[in-house]
């Protein structure tokens, strides 16, 4: 049965701000770097704008309602009644847009607005251009936008789910749930020259029988007064001979096992989607993009004086299956969590605890496909 109209009715188009636009603003204030190649930046700017114009013309031709927002101005209020988000720019724009799709109910389509053409490859005599986005998260490029976008609008394309990383930071008086990361987390000292000290372990959930003071006469349960007393009582004391280090997240007790103290340059944590990015450059293991597992890697782990050097070295890099939780206790004065790059961060202090797992809704993301 052929659809009589577009599968998606209301779209949000997220548009990146190009380097040419950013530096032009700095130039007006006399703050632009002197070594900028303005002609190249302007050429990239026009390529990006042409891509956006082509996309909007395609949406109009297919009678699709849409609104546009600059990447830096994107807010959750823009998501009202939206059933598809399109990110125009590159991988960075896709990652920024994904941070607002916490619930995973709105699919995301990335468009690489300035891909390297075959002509560019011949002129430059090389297969890649480090100044351009790789477009690994983009299903469409400026070169095929007029054929691919109508396919998506009418229910085609290749849509799959990608696992994401959930990170919760517990400080002395608060717990902060960070936005889910599609690619990776970097947890490190803000200074690349400083040592990152932390204790790493696994969290095992502790099942506790609820305390039951003031039961009713029949023994069938708690009286209203008993339920109130139970909710206000101190957390149940757990036997130290049964558990090691005990911590709590959202009031739930966990046993910290397999602890390892690390002096290093920090830690990478990635999904299958991010395994081919910074994790691969750091020496991590390849992963399938469809996996729900996450991978961790301790960067430049200093283990020279460790009595069990080989055992410690084997713990530097590992896979965390779905359902398991990684725990960090930050032991440096300063620290920072970098979420999918350098733009989104969360500061750490001495004693902060971090829980990392993939217990968050996956992202519905379009991947590249071949048109018939």
N, C-alpha and C positions, 0 to 999 in steps of 0.2 A: 504494500500500500504506500503510495507516494504522498508525502506530507503536503498539505495545501498552503502552508506558511512556515516561517522560520521556527526552528525548535526552541531558540532562545528569543525572548521578547524584550528584555531590558538589559543593556550592557553598560558596564563601566570601563572606560578606556583610561588607563593610567599611563601618562606620558613622562618620560624622563626629561630632565633639564640638561642640555648638552654642555660640554666643557666650554664651548664658544660663548654660550649665554652667561655662564658663571664668571668666566674671565673678563667678559665685556663689562660686567657690573664692577668688577675690581678695577678695571682700567679707568672707569669714570672717576674712581676715588684715588687714582694714582697708585694702586696696590698690586697691579698685575705683574707677574714675573717678566723680566726683560727677555728671556730666552724663548718665549712662546713663538710657535710657528703659526701665525694668524691665518695664513692662506689655507693650511691644512685643516685647522680647526673650523674655519668657515665652510670648507668643502664638506666636512662631516656633518655640520649643522644643516646644510641644505639637503643632504641625503636623508637625514632623519626627518626633516620637515616634509619632504616629498613622500616619504613612507607614511607618515601620519595622514597626509592629505589623501593618499590613495586608499588607505583603510577607511577613512570617513566616507569617501565616495562609494565604496563597496557597501558599507552599512546603509547608506541612504538608498542605494539602488535596490536593496533587499528589504526596504521598509522596516528597518529595525530601529527601535528607540534606544538612544544611547546618551551618555553624558561623559564629559572629559574632565580629568583632574591632573594637575601636575604631581609628579611623584613625591615631591617634598611637602605637598599640601594634603596628601591623602589622609583621610580620617574615617573612623568607623561609621560616621553619619552618612558617608557617601555610599554605603553598602545597602541601604534600605531598598527593598524590592528588586535588587539586582540578581540575575540568575546566571551571568557569565562575566568574569573580569578578564580584560585583555591588557597585558603589560607591553608597551611599545618602548624598546630601547635595547636592552641586552640582558645578560644573566643577573646583573645587579638590580635592575628594575623588577625582574621576576621575583627575586628574593625579597625585596622590600615590599612588594605587593602581597606576597604569601604571608607575611607577618600579620596581616590584618584578617586573614581567613582562618581564624582559630578553630572554628567548628568543622571545617572541611566540607561544608554543604554547598559552597559556590565554587565551580570549576575555574581554573586559571589557564589562560592561553598566552604564551610568550611569543613576541615578534621581535626578531633581530632586525633593527632598522638600518643597520649599516654593515652588512656582511661583506666579506672579501669576495669579489667577483673573479671569474676565470681570467678576465683581462688584467686585473690587479696582479694576479699570480704571475702572469707572463712578464709584466712590466717590472715587477720587483724581484722576479726570479727566486721566489721562495713560496713555501706552501702555507705559511701562517703569518699573521701580522699581530705582534704582541700589543699593539695600540688599540686593536679592535676587540670587542667581546667575542668569546669563543662561541657563544650561542648554544651551549650545551643544554640549557633549559628552555630553549625556544623551539616551538614546533613549526613556526612559519618564519620566513624571512621577507625582506622587502622585494626579493626577486620573484616570489611565488604567491604573493599576498592576494592577487586577484582570482586565483584558482582555489587556493586553500581555504580562505575565509568563508566563501559561500558553502563549501562542504561542511564546515563546522556549524554554520548557522542552521543548516537543515539536518543536523543530527549525525554528520559524519565525523571523520577524524579518529585519532587514536587517543582515547582517554583512559588513564590508569591512575591508581593511587600510589602515593609516595609516603613512606614512613617519615616521621619527624621526631625531633628530640625534645623532650620536656625537661626543663631545668627549674628546680625550686631552690632558692637561696634562703636559708634560715639564719637570721641575725639574732642578737640578744632579745629584742622585743618585737620582732616581726618576721613573717615569712613572705617572700616575694616569688610569685610564679611568673617566670619570664615567657615571652612569646615563643611559640614553638619554632625550632630551627630546622630548615629544610636541608641545608648543606652540612654545617658543622658548627661546633663551639670551639673557641680557643680560650682556655682558662690559664692566665699567666699574670706575672707582675707587669704593671704598666710600662716599666722600663725594660727594654729587651736585654740590657746589660746586667740586670739584677737577677738573683736566684729566686725561683719560685719554690717555696717550701709548703708541702701539704702531705696529709695522710690519706691514702686511698684504700678503700675497702668495698665490700659488697654488703648490701642491706637485705636482711632476711626478716620478713614480717613476723611479728610475735602475736600469736592468737591468745587472747586473754579472756578468761571468764569474768563477766561483769560483777563487781561487788554488789551485794544485795542487803543493805541494812534495812531495818524496820519493815520486815515482811508482814503481810497481813496474817490474821489468825489461822487461816486455812492453809497457809504455806503455798498458795498458788501463784504468788508473785509479789511485786512491790506495791505498797500503798502509795497514794499520791505524795505523802510526806517523804516516803522512802525514796521515790524516784527523784524528788527535788534534792534530797540529801546526797544521793549518789552522784547527781550531775555536778554538785558543788564541792564534792570531796576531792582530796588530793589524789593525783595519779597513783595507781596501785604500784607498790614496791615489788620489783621483780628480783628473784634470787640471783645473786652474783655468781654462785657456783654453777648455775645453769646457763647463764648468758655472759658474754664478754662486755664490750662497750655497748651501752644502750642509748639510743637517741630517739627523738620523736619528730615526726612531720605531720602537721594537721592533727595533732593529738594522738596519732597512731604510733605505737612503739615498734622499733626495729632493732635487731641485733646486728652490730657491725662485725663482719667476719673477714678473714683473709687480709688483715690490715698491712699496709706497706707505707713506710715513711719515705718520702721522695724529696730530694734536692735536685732541681732540674730547671729547664727553661719553660716549664708549664706543660700543658696537656691539650692534645687535640681529641675531640670526640666527633664522630661523623656518622651520617646515615649511608645507605647504599648509594643514594644520589650524590652525596658529597665525597665518596671514596675516591673519585677520579680527580678531585681538585687538590686542595692543600694537603690532604692526608696522603695522597699518592706521592706528592713532591717530598713529603717528610719520610717516606719509606714505608708507608702503611700497606695493608693487604688489599687486593682488589675485591670488590663486592658487587653483587647484582643489584641493579636499581630497584628491583621488586621486593627485596628482602625487608623484613621487619626488624632485623638485628641492627645493632649499632656497634661501632668500633672505637676503641680508645688507643691512644699512643702517647707515652710520656716522652717529651722532647729533651734530648741531650741529658739523659739521666746520669747523674754523677754517682757511680757505684764502685769507684776504684778501691775504697777502703772497706767495702762490705765484706764480711766473712763468708757469705754465701753468694758471691758475685754472680755465678751462672744462674742460680735460682731466681735472683732478683731480675736479671736481664731478661729471663723468659716471661716475666710479668709486665714488661714495658709496653707490649702491644698485644691486644686481645680483642675478642668478639664477645659482646654482651647479648645473649639471646633475648628475644621478646619475653617479658615477664620478670627479668632480673633487673636489679637497680644498683647503680654505681654511687658510691658515697665518697665525698671529699671533705676533709676538715682543713680549712685554710690556715696555715701556720706562719705566713709572712705578714708584715705590718700592712702592706697594701697588695691589692690584687684586682683583677678585672676579668669579667666574662665578656668575650666578643661573640656576638651572635650573627652568623652568616656574614662575616666581614668586619670592617672597622667602624661602620656607621652606627650600629646599635650596640650599646655596652651597658654593663651593670657593675658597679664598684663593689669590691670585697674588702673586708677588714679582718684583722686577726681574730680567729675563733669562729668565723662564719662556717656554716655547714652547707653542703650542696648535695642535692639528690638529683640524679640523672637517670632517665629511662625513656622509653618510647611510648609511654602510656598517654598518648594524646591523639586526637583524631588525625588520620592521614590527610594529605592534600590531594585533591583531584586535579591532576596536571596533564595537559595535552603534550604528547611526544610527537616527534616527526613521523610521518607516514608517507607512503607512496600513493599518489593519485592514480586512479584507473583511467 
